[in-house]
Amino acid sequence: MTIRKPSVVFATVAFLILAAAPMAHAGGSIFGGVNFPTGEFNDGASTGWNLGGYYTAGLIPLVEIGGLVAYNDFSGAMNFIPDEIDDIFGYSINAWGIEDLGQVNLLFMRGFLGLGIANSTGIDEEGGSDRKTNFAWQVGLAMKFLMLEGRLGYHQINAEQSSPNWVGLTVGLVF
């Protein structure tokens, strides 16, 4: 009988995860902050804001997985829409994001990666007001101090004709 290396590796990883599960913890954050459009998206959107929260459960002491929900808005004084039209119609560039979230903890720092979907309006090159759902992702670094957490992340939505991206800076209350 031959034992294959992938099955030994899988069994070892599964054992480590199950053995470390009682030591792992669950937690999350409710956050808010500012968004800075980058690349070509910066030509059509101004600095915006965001609100959201995430919840994760620890797999092993260093690794957490969970989910994130956030709202990002870029509707203030958009460059390509005259103020008169914006005031009358209330045009908005915004996106709801729902993502799976993975985090790696090292001391008071945390690296994170989120993959999911965003339901957005005004994000593509057409600038339409119809809501569309597309793949979204983010990557970043967080620092925790007492009950507060600061997060700096790079976000992107893979829209039909463009890929708007921005840098988000948030502060959250950790629980």
Residue pairs with C-beta under 8 A, 6 or more apart in sequence:
16 60
17 59
17 60
20 59
20 60
20 61
21 58
21 59
21 60
23 58
23 60
23 61
24 57
24 58
24 59
24 60
24 61
24 64
25 58
26 55
26 56
26 57
26 58
27 55
27 56
27 64
27 174
27 175
28 53
28 54
28 55
28 56
28 66
28 174
28 175
29 53
29 54
29 149
29 172
29 173
29 174
29 175
30 52
30 53
30 172
30 173
30 175
31 50
31 51
31 52
31 53
31 54
31 149
31 151
31 170
31 171
31 172
31 173
32 49
32 50
32 51
32 52
32 170
32 171
32 172
33 49
33 50
33 151
33 168
33 169
33 170
33 171
34 47
34 48
34 49
34 50
34 168
34 169
34 170
35 47
35 48
35 49
35 50
35 72
35 73
35 74
35 155
35 166
35 167
35 168
35 169
36 47
36 166
36 167
36 168
36 169
37 44
37 45
37 46
37 47
37 48
37 74
37 164
37 165
37 166
38 154
38 165
38 166
38 167
39 164
39 165
40 162
40 164
41 162
41 164
41 165
41 166
43 79
43 80
44 78
44 79
44 80
44 93
44 127
45 74
45 78
45 79
45 93
45 122
45 164
45 166
46 74
46 76
46 77
46 78
46 79
47 74
47 76
48 72
48 73
48 74
48 75
48 76
48 93
48 94
48 166
49 72
49 73
50 70
50 71
50 72
50 73
50 168
50 170
51 70
51 71
52 68
52 69
52 70
52 71
52 97
52 170
53 68
53 69
53 70
53 172
54 66
54 67
54 68
54 69
54 101
55 66
55 67
56 64
56 65
56 66
56 67
56 101
56 103
57 64
57 65
57 66
58 64
59 65
61 105
62 104
62 105
62 106
63 102
63 103
63 104
63 105
64 101
64 102
64 103
64 104
64 105
65 100
65 101
65 102
65 103
66 100
66 101
66 103
67 98
67 99
67 100
67 101
68 97
68 98
68 99
68 100
68 101
68 114
68 116
69 96
69 97
69 98
70 96
70 97
70 99
71 94
71 95
71 96
71 97
72 94
72 95
72 97
72 155
72 166
72 168
73 92
73 93
73 94
74 92
74 93
74 94
74 122
74 166
75 86
75 91
75 92
75 93
75 94
77 83
77 86
78 86
78 91
78 93
80 127
81 91
81 127
85 91
91 122
91 129
92 121
92 122
92 129
93 120
93 121
93 122
93 123
94 120
94 121
94 122
95 118
95 119
95 120
95 121
95 123
95 136
95 157
96 118
96 119
96 120
97 114
97 116
97 117
97 118
97 119
97 136
97 155
98 116
98 117
98 118
99 114
99 115
99 116
99 117
99 136
99 137
99 138
100 114
100 115
100 116
101 112
101 113
101 114
102 112
102 113
102 114
103 110
103 111
103 112
103 113
103 142
104 110
104 111
104 112
108 143
108 144
108 145
109 141
109 142
109 143
109 144
110 141
110 142
110 143
110 144
110 149
111 140
111 141
111 142
112 138
112 139
112 140
112 141
112 142
112 151
112 153
113 137
113 138
113 139
114 136
114 137
114 138
114 139
114 153
115 135
115 136
115 137
116 135
116 136
116 137
117 133
117 134
117 135
117 136
118 133
118 134
118 135
118 136
118 157
119 131
119 132
119 133
120 131
120 132
120 133
120 134
120 157
120 159
121 128
121 129
121 130
121 131
121 132
122 128
122 129
123 132
123 134
123 157
123 159
123 162
123 164
124 132
124 159
124 160
124 161
124 162
125 161
125 162
126 161
132 159
132 160
134 157
134 158
134 159
134 160
135 157
135 158
136 155
136 156
136 157
136 158
137 155
137 156
138 153
138 154
138 155
138 156
138 168
139 153
139 154
140 151
140 152
140 153
140 154
140 168
141 151
141 152
141 153
142 149
142 150
142 151
142 152
143 149
143 150
144 174
147 173
147 174
147 175
148 171
148 172
148 173
148 174
149 171
149 172
149 173
149 174
150 169
150 170
150 171
150 172
151 168
151 169
151 170
151 171
151 172
152 167
152 168
152 169
153 167
153 168
153 170
154 165
154 166
154 167
155 165
155 166
155 167
155 168
156 163
156 164
156 165
157 163
157 164
157 165
